[in-house]
Amino acid sequence: MYSQGLTDAKGQTEPADLLAAFQAKIDREEKIEPRDWMPMAYRKTLIRQMSQHAHSEIVGQLPEGNWITRAPSLKRKMILLAKVQDEAGHGLYIYSATETLGVSRDQLTEELLTGKAKYSSIFNYPTPSWADMGAIGWLVDGAAIMNQVPLCRTSYGPYARSMVRICKEESFHQRQGYEIMTVLARGTAAQKEMAQRALNRTWWPALMMFGPSDKDSKHSEQSMKWKIKRFSNDELRQKFIDATVPQAEHLGLTIPDPELNWNEETGHYDHGEINWNEFIEVIHGNGPCNKERIQARIDAHDEGEWVRAAAEVYQQRHSNTSKSEAA
């Protein structure tokens, strides 16, 4: 989901015995730790996936942050504020885990701000109504949970451990969003229509979050062999659809897919074709809000320069004081 564009380290020549021992360790379900030997391609794949995941958590604050002051009650403001704070923490956990692979946070940030790094395509869509906050929690965080629970068993130890707390908090986010949609769907006709429009806007981009179809995913097979991923894109997408359709029916809302149909033979819902051309356009920076999201991050980074500078001065003074006392 958050690795929409993995790269490989083609051309790397590494000892066959080390590669075999590495794969055997993964096959035994043993975690790979930062000091362990690992193939360059494994390290690069992790850095790309984890950094994109962290970037997604940070950029994901923006659509919701815009609604904190406009939430319909003090209670809603507090809940949304807590959720946005959680997302910042998730980004911090994963950035910290990524640093164990030998890449600095400054480098990761630069790659995001310059457009070199990607983040989840879902955050490049507008959120024009309060109902979109419900749709994000229900569908976007619901899709995140579907992807992230298996990541608690991913082969890289620091990533797996960071996901344990994240998944617990994402579960709260999903319930919060569904509760918003429940209130709106059971409210006035106008409120229910607002919820339906938010569902219409979010449904297809949420399905795209899982990444391209398996037949078009170039790196899923290797990532699953390394047990970075535990399920393919299409498997996770299908699990999400199967779990979400009954929830929509309970709300009395309609999934915006005329081809959606329960298949008795497969035991799954059949669904319509995803517009992969739209997905590619958004990934390449041409979505409705790509430029707005990146500019917001650039502005925040520039405006926070004085905070980082002050923190460095404080750290230096604290270090000097500690050395003087020790002497």
Backbone torsions as a table, in degrees:
resi	resn	phi	psi	omega
1	MET	NA	-52.9	-178.1
2	TYR	-89.7	2.1	-178.8
3	SER	-111.8	60.4	-176.3
4	GLN	-87.5	68.1	179.2
5	GLY	143.6	43.3	-178.4
6	LEU	-64.7	148.5	175.7
7	THR	-119.9	162.6	-178.6
8	ASP	-121.1	163.1	179.4
9	ALA	-100.2	67.9	-177.9
10	LYS	-64.8	144.3	177.8
11	GLY	89.5	-3.7	179.3
12	GLN	-77.9	128.2	177.6
13	THR	-103.9	118.9	-176.7
14	GLU	-132.1	148.8	-175.8
15	PRO	-57.4	133.4	-177.1
16	ALA	-61.8	-35.6	-178.2
17	ASP	-68.1	-36.8	177.5
18	LEU	-68.5	-40.8	178.6
19	LEU	-62.8	-41.8	-179.8
20	ALA	-66.5	-42.2	179.3
21	ALA	-65.9	-37.4	178.8
22	PHE	-63.5	-47.8	-179.4
23	GLN	-65.8	-36.7	178.5
24	ALA	-63.3	-38.0	178.3
25	LYS	-64.5	-42.1	178.0
26	ILE	-65.6	-41.5	179.7
27	ASP	-63.0	-27.4	176.8
28	ARG	-82.1	3.5	-179.7
29	GLU	65.8	29.6	174.5
30	GLU	-90.5	141.2	-178.9
31	LYS	-75.6	143.0	171.9
32	ILE	-88.3	127.9	-178.5
33	GLU	-109.9	162.9	-172.6
34	PRO	-54.4	-35.0	-177.4
35	ARG	-85.6	-5.9	179.2
36	ASP	-74.2	151.8	172.3
37	TRP	-69.5	141.1	177.1
38	MET	-147.4	149.1	176.7
39	PRO	-60.7	147.0	179.0
40	MET	-58.6	-38.2	-179.9
41	ALA	-64.6	-37.5	177.3
42	TYR	-63.7	-45.9	180.0
43	ARG	-62.3	-45.9	-178.4
44	LYS	-65.4	-38.7	178.1
45	THR	-63.9	-43.4	178.2
46	LEU	-62.3	-45.6	-179.1
47	ILE	-59.6	-44.5	-179.5
48	ARG	-64.7	-47.8	-177.5
49	GLN	-66.3	-45.6	-176.6
50	MET	-69.2	-39.4	179.4
51	SER	-67.3	-39.4	177.1
52	GLN	-64.5	-36.7	176.8
53	HIS	-64.1	-47.0	179.0
54	ALA	-62.5	-44.4	177.8
55	HIS	-58.6	-39.1	-178.8
56	SER	-64.7	-38.1	178.1
57	GLU	-64.4	-40.7	-177.8
58	ILE	-71.8	-49.9	179.2
59	VAL	-65.1	-30.8	-179.9
60	GLY	-63.7	-15.7	175.7
61	GLN	-70.7	-26.3	-169.8
62	LEU	-65.5	-49.3	180.0
63	PRO	-60.5	-36.6	-178.7
64	GLU	-80.2	-36.5	179.5
65	GLY	-58.4	-32.3	179.4
66	ASN	-65.7	-19.1	-176.0
67	TRP	-102.1	-1.6	-177.7
68	ILE	-59.7	-47.3	-178.0
69	THR	-75.6	-15.2	-176.7
70	ARG	-106.7	3.1	178.2
71	ALA	-59.3	147.7	-169.3
72	PRO	-73.3	-7.2	178.6
73	SER	-154.7	165.8	177.8
74	LEU	-62.7	-39.2	178.1
75	LYS	-59.7	-45.8	-179.8
76	ARG	-63.8	-38.5	178.0
77	LYS	-61.1	-45.4	-177.8
78	MET	-64.6	-42.1	-179.8
79	ILE	-65.1	-44.6	-178.8
80	LEU	-67.1	-38.5	177.5
81	LEU	-61.8	-42.0	178.5
82	ALA	-63.8	-38.9	-179.6
83	LYS	-65.8	-45.5	179.2
84	VAL	-61.7	-38.5	177.1
85	GLN	-62.7	-39.9	176.8
86	ASP	-59.1	-43.9	-177.7
87	GLU	-61.9	-38.4	176.7
88	ALA	-61.9	-41.3	178.0
89	GLY	-64.4	-39.0	178.4
90	HIS	-61.1	-43.9	177.6
91	GLY	-59.5	-42.1	-179.9
92	LEU	-62.4	-45.7	-179.8
93	TYR	-57.5	-46.1	-172.8
94	ILE	-76.6	-36.0	173.0
95	TYR	-58.4	-43.6	-179.4
96	SER	-63.1	-41.4	178.2
97	ALA	-65.5	-36.7	179.9
98	THR	-66.9	-33.9	179.3
99	GLU	-62.5	-24.7	178.0
100	THR	-67.4	-11.3	178.1
101	LEU	-93.0	6.1	174.3
102	GLY	91.9	18.7	177.8
103	VAL	-116.9	138.1	-177.2
104	SER	-83.5	155.0	177.7
105	ARG	-66.7	-32.8	177.8
106	ASP	-60.5	-41.8	178.9
107	GLN	-65.0	-43.4	179.4
108	LEU	-61.1	-42.3	179.9
109	THR	-64.8	-42.5	179.1
110	GLU	-61.3	-40.5	-179.6
111	GLU	-64.9	-35.3	176.6
112	LEU	-68.2	-48.8	-174.0
113	LEU	-69.3	-27.0	179.8
114	THR	-90.9	-3.2	178.4
115	GLY	86.6	2.0	179.9
116	LYS	-70.0	-39.0	-179.2
117	ALA	-92.8	151.8	178.8
118	LYS	-103.2	166.8	171.2
119	TYR	-144.1	172.9	-173.0
120	SER	-58.8	132.4	-175.6
121	SER	-61.6	-24.9	-174.6
122	ILE	-60.1	-28.7	-174.4
123	PHE	-81.8	4.3	176.6
124	ASN	-100.7	21.1	177.1
125	TYR	-114.4	149.4	-177.2
126	PRO	-74.3	157.5	176.8
127	THR	-128.3	78.1	-170.9
128	PRO	-78.6	-10.8	-178.2
129	SER	-134.6	164.4	177.7
130	TRP	-60.9	-32.8	180.0
131	ALA	-60.3	-26.7	178.1
132	ASP	-64.0	-27.5	175.4
133	MET	-66.4	-35.7	175.4
134	GLY	-69.3	-42.6	-179.6
135	ALA	-64.9	-38.1	177.9
136	ILE	-63.1	-48.4	-179.7
137	GLY	-62.0	-46.8	-177.1
138	TRP	-68.7	-52.1	-172.2
139	LEU	-90.7	-49.5	-175.8
140	VAL	-69.3	-49.7	178.4
141	ASP	-70.8	-29.3	174.1
142	GLY	-63.5	-42.2	176.4
143	ALA	-66.4	-37.5	178.3
144	ALA	-61.5	-43.7	179.1
145	ILE	-61.2	-42.4	-179.6
146	MET	-58.3	-35.1	-179.6
147	ASN	-84.9	-37.3	-168.4
148	GLN	-85.6	-26.8	177.0
149	VAL	-58.6	-45.6	175.1
150	PRO	-62.8	-25.3	178.7
151	LEU	-68.4	-16.9	173.4
152	CYS	-63.5	-17.0	178.8
153	ARG	-114.1	16.9	178.7
154	THR	-64.9	158.9	-169.4
155	SER	-74.0	-20.7	-178.7
156	TYR	-90.5	118.1	-171.9
157	GLY	-53.8	-54.2	-178.5
158	PRO	-59.5	-36.2	178.6
159	TYR	-67.9	-46.3	-179.0
160	ALA	-60.6	-44.1	-177.5
161	ARG	-68.6	-35.4	178.6
162	SER	-65.8	-27.5	-176.0
163	MET	-75.6	-19.4	-176.3
164	VAL	-62.0	-52.4	179.3
165	ARG	-69.7	-38.9	-179.4
166	ILE	-57.5	-43.9	-178.4
167	CYS	-64.9	-36.1	177.6
168	LYS	-62.6	-41.8	-179.2
169	GLU	-74.0	-35.3	177.5
170	GLU	-64.2	-31.6	176.8
171	SER	-62.4	-40.3	174.5
172	PHE	-62.6	-41.5	-178.7
173	HIS	-62.8	-42.0	-179.7
174	GLN	-64.5	-42.8	179.4
175	ARG	-66.2	-36.7	178.2
176	GLN	-62.5	-43.8	179.3
177	GLY	-66.2	-41.7	-179.3
178	TYR	-66.2	-34.4	177.9
179	GLU	-65.8	-39.3	175.9
180	ILE	-60.9	-46.2	-179.5
181	MET	-65.0	-34.9	178.4
182	THR	-64.0	-45.6	179.6
183	VAL	-61.7	-44.2	-179.0
184	LEU	-68.6	-42.4	-177.8
185	ALA	-66.0	-25.8	-179.5
186	ARG	-102.0	9.8	179.9
187	GLY	-92.9	-141.2	179.7
188	THR	-73.3	168.3	177.6
189	ALA	-59.7	-38.0	179.6
190	ALA	-67.2	-38.1	179.1
191	GLN	-67.6	-41.4	178.5
192	LYS	-64.5	-39.3	177.8
193	GLU	-64.5	-36.6	176.5
194	MET	-62.0	-43.1	178.4
195	ALA	-63.6	-41.3	-179.9
196	GLN	-64.1	-41.4	179.0
197	ARG	-64.0	-38.4	178.0
198	ALA	-65.3	-40.5	175.9
199	LEU	-61.5	-43.2	179.6
200	ASN	-60.5	-39.3	-178.6
201	ARG	-70.7	-34.7	-167.9
202	THR	-95.4	-24.4	-170.8
203	TRP	-56.7	-57.4	-175.5
204	TRP	-67.7	-43.5	174.8
205	PRO	-59.9	-32.1	177.7
206	ALA	-65.8	-38.2	177.7
207	LEU	-67.0	-31.8	179.0
208	MET	-70.2	-19.9	-177.9
209	MET	-57.4	-27.6	-175.9
210	PHE	-77.0	-3.5	178.5
211	GLY	93.1	177.9	-175.4
212	PRO	-64.3	163.0	176.6
213	SER	-56.3	150.0	-177.0
214	ASP	-54.5	-36.8	-178.5
215	LYS	-67.5	-18.8	179.7
216	ASP	-108.8	0.6	-178.7
217	SER	-91.2	112.2	-171.5
218	LYS	-78.8	-21.2	-169.6
219	HIS	-118.8	-3.0	-177.5
220	SER	-60.6	-41.3	-176.5
221	GLU	-59.5	-45.6	-179.9
222	GLN	-69.0	-40.6	179.3
223	SER	-63.0	-34.7	177.9
224	MET	-74.8	-33.6	175.8
225	LYS	-63.4	-39.2	177.7
226	TRP	-80.6	-4.6	-179.1
227	LYS	59.9	28.3	166.0
228	ILE	-69.2	-45.3	172.1
229	LYS	-104.8	149.0	179.0
230	ARG	-109.4	-20.2	-179.5
231	PHE	-136.8	153.8	178.6
232	SER	-77.6	166.8	179.3
233	ASN	-57.0	-47.2	-176.9
234	ASP	-68.6	-34.6	177.2
235	GLU	-63.1	-45.6	-179.8
236	LEU	-66.6	-40.3	179.6
237	ARG	-61.7	-43.0	180.0
238	GLN	-65.3	-41.1	178.0
239	LYS	-61.4	-39.0	179.2
240	PHE	-65.2	-46.5	179.4
241	ILE	-60.7	-47.2	-177.9
242	ASP	-60.8	-34.7	-179.2
243	ALA	-80.4	-29.8	-170.6
244	THR	-88.6	-33.6	-177.8
245	VAL	-57.7	-46.5	177.5
246	PRO	-62.3	-31.3	177.5
247	GLN	-65.7	-41.8	177.7
248	ALA	-63.9	-40.2	178.8
249	GLU	-63.1	-38.5	177.7
250	HIS	-63.0	-35.6	178.4
251	LEU	-75.6	-17.4	-174.2
252	GLY	80.3	22.3	179.1
253	LEU	-105.7	159.1	-175.0
254	THR	-111.3	123.9	174.3
255	ILE	-64.7	129.0	-175.2
256	PRO	-78.1	58.1	179.9
257	ASP	-141.2	100.3	-177.8
258	PRO	-65.0	-16.7	179.9
259	GLU	-93.1	0.4	-180.0
260	LEU	-66.6	127.6	-175.9
261	ASN	-159.4	137.6	177.3
262	TRP	-73.1	130.1	-178.6
263	ASN	-106.4	108.9	-177.2
264	GLU	-63.3	-33.3	-177.1
265	GLU	-69.7	-43.2	-177.3
266	THR	-89.2	-21.4	-175.6
267	GLY	74.5	22.5	179.4
268	HIS	-136.5	167.2	173.6
269	TYR	-84.9	131.1	166.7
270	ASP	-78.6	149.8	-179.2
271	HIS	-141.9	165.4	-179.2
272	GLY	-72.7	170.7	-178.7
273	GLU	-73.8	133.9	176.7
274	ILE	-79.0	142.2	179.4
275	ASN	-79.9	87.2	-176.5
276	TRP	-70.9	-22.3	174.7
277	ASN	-64.2	-39.8	176.4
278	GLU	-63.5	-43.6	178.4
279	PHE	-56.3	-47.4	-178.8
280	ILE	-63.4	-41.2	178.7
281	GLU	-60.8	-43.9	-179.5
282	VAL	-66.6	-42.9	179.0
283	ILE	-60.2	-34.4	-178.7
284	HIS	-85.7	9.5	173.3
285	GLY	94.6	12.8	-175.6
286	ASN	-111.6	24.4	177.4
287	GLY	-79.0	176.1	-176.9
288	PRO	-60.1	-31.7	-173.1
289	CYS	-127.8	14.0	-178.1
290	ASN	-54.3	-52.9	-175.6
291	LYS	-65.3	-39.0	179.3
292	GLU	-62.5	-43.6	-178.0
293	ARG	-65.1	-46.6	-178.5
294	ILE	-66.7	-39.7	179.5
295	GLN	-63.4	-37.4	177.6
296	ALA	-62.4	-39.4	178.6
297	ARG	-70.5	-38.4	177.7
298	ILE	-62.9	-45.5	179.8
299	ASP	-61.3	-43.6	-179.5
300	ALA	-64.6	-39.5	179.2
301	HIS	-64.7	-44.1	-179.8
302	ASP	-66.5	-43.6	-178.7
303	GLU	-69.9	-20.3	179.2
304	GLY	-92.9	4.9	-178.2
305	GLU	-58.5	-40.9	-178.0
306	TRP	-66.1	-31.2	178.2
307	VAL	-68.1	-44.8	179.1
308	ARG	-64.6	-39.1	178.7
309	ALA	-64.9	-43.2	179.0
310	ALA	-63.5	-39.2	179.7
311	ALA	-64.9	-38.3	179.1
312	GLU	-66.6	-41.4	178.2
313	VAL	-62.9	-43.5	179.4
314	TYR	-62.0	-44.0	-179.5
315	GLN	-62.0	-41.9	179.9
316	GLN	-64.1	-44.5	178.5
317	ARG	-63.4	-41.8	179.4
318	HIS	-63.5	-40.6	179.2
319	SER	-65.3	-41.8	179.5
320	ASN	-64.9	-40.2	179.2
321	THR	-63.7	-42.0	-179.6
322	SER	-63.4	-39.6	178.6
323	LYS	-67.1	-38.9	-179.8
324	SER	-65.0	-43.0	179.7
325	GLU	-65.7	-36.9	-180.0
326	ALA	-67.6	-32.3	-179.6
327	ALA	-73.8	NA	NA
